[in-house]
């Protein structure tokens, strides 16, 4: 027998200014079964420390959100109406001003909610849907080979750490002249299993680039996203990708298909040539 389940991804965002976050857990509600389950990553999660550069706040903050989720779990046990349990869940995950927040609720039908919770956790937190070699790593290698086939671009692009006051992340292709970033190319793969994951991936990188531009570390006009999207998109995935393209266009971030070699090379040359003649 299938049961309707509501779930949401728990996100950790210690720096509101950058709008960057990392997924650290899952909460799931089964109204008909009167259950509220959750799973959080460990307090010493290497992903979190790496993403926010050895963040020391997370272990304490994680304990706080764990207590909050335990309290919610106890509350659900005292609610007998499935509709009220669903209302409680939706109210519990509403946006808040906190270093933790929840993704919009999602609905799934499952014969085994406990296993479903584990599967969702593995997909969004452990990233088990990815092979050892993630698609963006493959795209990065392909682009490196492509750039190095052109004598005027060979070895000009390097992997570079952005290390501003609020912007801290790594870019795979950065060209510099006189210590100034003059061109950035970043492959983006939209092969996530859910449409919402595609949107989240886009928003995360848009936030990083926008913040770095606001710190005058780079110019948005000098940034190119080379985009890969999986084939045979569902209706919701097509809608998500349309929204992604609108977002990138609205933020004036140039983007082309990952295999559009001419546009990629033209962009790189124009960025470098424009700086040299400026």
Secondary structure, 3 states (H helix, E strand, C coil): CCEEEEEEEEEECCCCCCCCCEEEEEEEEEHHHCEEEEEECCCCCHHHHHHCCCCCCHHHHHHHHHHHHHHHHHHHHCCCCHHHHHHHHHHHCCCCCCCEEECCCEEEEECCHHHHHHHHHHHHCCCCCCCCCCHHHHHHHHHHHHHHCCCCCCCCCEEEEEECCCCEEEEEEEEEECCEEEEEEEEEEECCCCHHHHHHHHHHHHHHHHHHHHCCCCCHHHEEEEEEECCCCCHHHHHHHHHHHHHHHHCCCEEEECCCHHHHHHHHHHHHHHHHHC
